[in-house]
Amino acid sequence: AQSVTQLGSHVSVSEGALVLLRCNYSSSVPPYLFWYVQYPNQGLQLLLKYTSAATLVKGINGFEAEFKKSETSFHLTKPSAHMSDAAEYFCAVSGLNFNKFYFGSGTKLNVKP
Amino acid sequence: EAGVTQSPTHLIKTRGQQATLRCSPISGHTSVYWYQQALGLGLQFLLWYDEGEERNRGNFPPRFSGRQFPNYSSELNVNALELEDSALYLCASSLARDRGFYGYTFGSGTRLTVV
């Protein structure tokens, strides 16, 4: 069965610093992978997705993620954090037959001035 | 294109009452998913409806139920409300066959508070 693990329920960075949010998946075959962002009291918004094309995926708001099959990882990065990036981020993976969709437990990003 | 719409945005109920939450998917989407997001518990899968049928159910008691209408909109009903049912309830939609590729589109949620 698929699962996804997000390391660190809370991450704090200074404004302008690198953002790195970690996501590892368990899968015997390359899955489809997604990152969603949730701002306070809002629904989830798709940031980016990996669907077996380029391994480096660029998303909205300057975020990108790299699919590394050897490490079964799909970490989310942004070179320079902005105050508006403060939110909760969810990694998700879908099964190859698309019957299931699994979310990680989420990582809350705090950006300090 | 209108997104996924949920109503009401906020709902306050008394313990023991029933709550009804509504969701309208993106036009053309046939699948609707319900998630509960309680404080500190992440996203918990509740129900999946597609083409009017319940396709999958999460680990929730039977007092959580729902349905999908012919126009693909959906209702989530929670009976005999308990204090721990207080949460943000999120609805998402997708094309069933493509959800693994495109992912879900979420609504803004209904904040249910049980007092």
Interface residues (C-beta under 8 A of the other chain):
Chain A: Y32 F34 Y36 N41 Q42 G43 L44 Q45 L46 K49 T51 F90 A92 S94 G95 L96 N97 F98 K100 F101 F103 G104 S105 G106
Chain B: V4 Q6 Y33 G42 L43 N56 L88 L90 A92 R97 D98 R99 G100 F101 Y102 G103 Y104 T105 F106 G107 S108 G109 R111
